């Protein structure tokens, strides 16, 4: 965490400034705070692995005690829910200690014990990510919308955060200009280590007031998670407070109470979602139409919003709230925006080498994943043969004219290093 980031933070409970406590817990690396304790007028919070944890519970209190006793590794394990000498804790220690650099998926297998691990491992493939990425690539063409700061709220392990960071990097904005916030410390640790290095991460609860000053962000993004929030009215007000009167709030893939969703959470009707953001002039967009236009024409048409009646029983839709009418127009989205990480075969494919050719077969990790995200078949072919060896590093030039189509269809993805 950078020293300057403290100016943006406020206690989620009393609302006062937080400041560094000068004690044995404080460890700096230049202008970055690696570990330490933050204090406000009501309580204290730990900073572990450069991540401020603005939650007050027994775990964070114990982590502060460990930091102040110079047991930083123990504090990290506490927040990762790996404390003690169990198998998972030992596996995590071994992962960090081994000679070869660990991968995101190696760490994910230790830190996540449920189906969420499958979701995150294949996040770059699923239709909700594809649509969210395209929305940001469109909105980001209005440079005011993603500068000077953007917030990926409930952003998990940083897949969408990476998109925002890429857009801001093209604009030449300083690092960190993207903030990732989530309740789960282990997801933030993965993001900072693998998916979105250089982002500013904050561990906080979106069911409580958010720990930032007003008007901090030009864009506040919350993808997929809003239906699972209990205090929706509070969170809607908080998102608009952080975006301010000139910012934009983006909520892709809102589950509708009028449609069927695999994992619905606690959805509202389109009218109810729209009313929560009424003061910010929200507009609704059909997820089905957004994905279709992206796949067919490589465009995002934000000039074509729909009414709740037109959405009918569609299972999900997107809400964008902004008073800036110039935001709402048609955008073209380029197929290939360069490779910022490593060009990889989509992990949903099984690769079989036959001589100099690669046979790819679409293979879902679980029946549940296929049921929820099977719509990816709209762009991922079931099988295909590529006249190139894809078992090692992929060089675009060796794929010739097929390269652009493979990128467009997500057969090849731009993955973070060590993913």
C-alpha positions, 0 to 999 in steps of 0.5 A: 500500500502506498503512503498516499493511499491513506488520504483516500481511506476512512473508517467504515464505522466512525467515518474518521481518518485512519493513520499509521500507528508507529510501532513494531508492526510497521514495515516499509519498502520505500513509499510502500507499507508492507505491514502495520496497524491503522488507527482511527477514533474507534478501533485499529486495523491491520495491514498485511502483505500491503493490504489494509483490512478494514474489518473489525473482528477476532481474526483482525485483532489476532492479526494485529497482535501477531504483527506487533509481536513481529510474527508477520507470516503468522498474521498472513496465515490468519487472514488467509484462514490457514493458521496452525500446522495443518495440511493446507498451511504446510502446503502454502508454506511449501508453495512460497518456499519452492524454487520455481515460481508458483502459479495462480492455479497452484495457490488457488487450489490451496486457498479455495476449497469449493466451486469458486476455485473452478469459477476463478480458474476459468474466469477469463472464459465465461460469458459474464467476464467477456461482456464486462470486459467489452463494456469497460473497453467501450466506456474507457474510450471516454477517458474521463470515465476511468481516470483518475481512479477506478474501483472494482468492487467485490472484484474477487481475485482481480480479473476485471481489475486487470482490464481496468489497469490495462486501460489506464496504462494505455492512458499513461495513468500512474500506478496504482490508479485502480483499486480492488475491494473485496471481503475475502483477503485470500482473493485480494492476495491472489490478485496482488500476487498474480492477476493484477500486480500493482493494484491497490487492494482493500479488504472490506465488507460491501454490506457496510459503509465503504471505507473511502472518501466521497467522489474518489472514483470516476468509475465504480464497477461491481460485476456479478456480485450485487444480487448477493449483497443483503444491504442493497440500498446502502451499497447503491448509495455508497457506490453513487457517493464514491462516483460523485455527480460526474462519475459512472456506476457500472453493474454488469450481469444483475440477476433478475427476480423475473428470470431463472438464474443458476445461482440467483442470490437475492435478486430484485426486479429491473424496476427495483434495481433502477430505482436504487440508482434513480438519482444517477439517471440509470439505464438498463441494457439486455445482457443477451443483446450486449453479448450478441452484438459483441460476438457478431459486430464487435460493438457495444451499443450503449445508445440502445437502452431498454425498459424493464418491460422490454427486458421481460423475463430475461435472466440478467441485464446490465445497469449503467448510471451516469449523468454524462449523456455523452457516455451513451453511444455506440462503441467499436471494440477491437479484437486484439488489444495486444498481449500484456501477459502470456498468450495461452490456450484457453484452459477449457480446452484439452490439447492433443498433439498430432505431429505438428498439429494441435487438436483442441477439445472443449472440456468443462471442468464440472457439470455444474460449470457447464450448466452455468457457463455453457453459453460460452459455446457461442464463441468457443468451438467444440473442437478444432485443429490448429496447424501449430504446436500449442504445447509451449509458448505461443508466437502469434506470427506462427498462426498466420491469418488464424490468429485474429479469429482465435483471439476473437473467439477466446480460444487463445487468451491473454493470461497473466504471467504464472497464471 
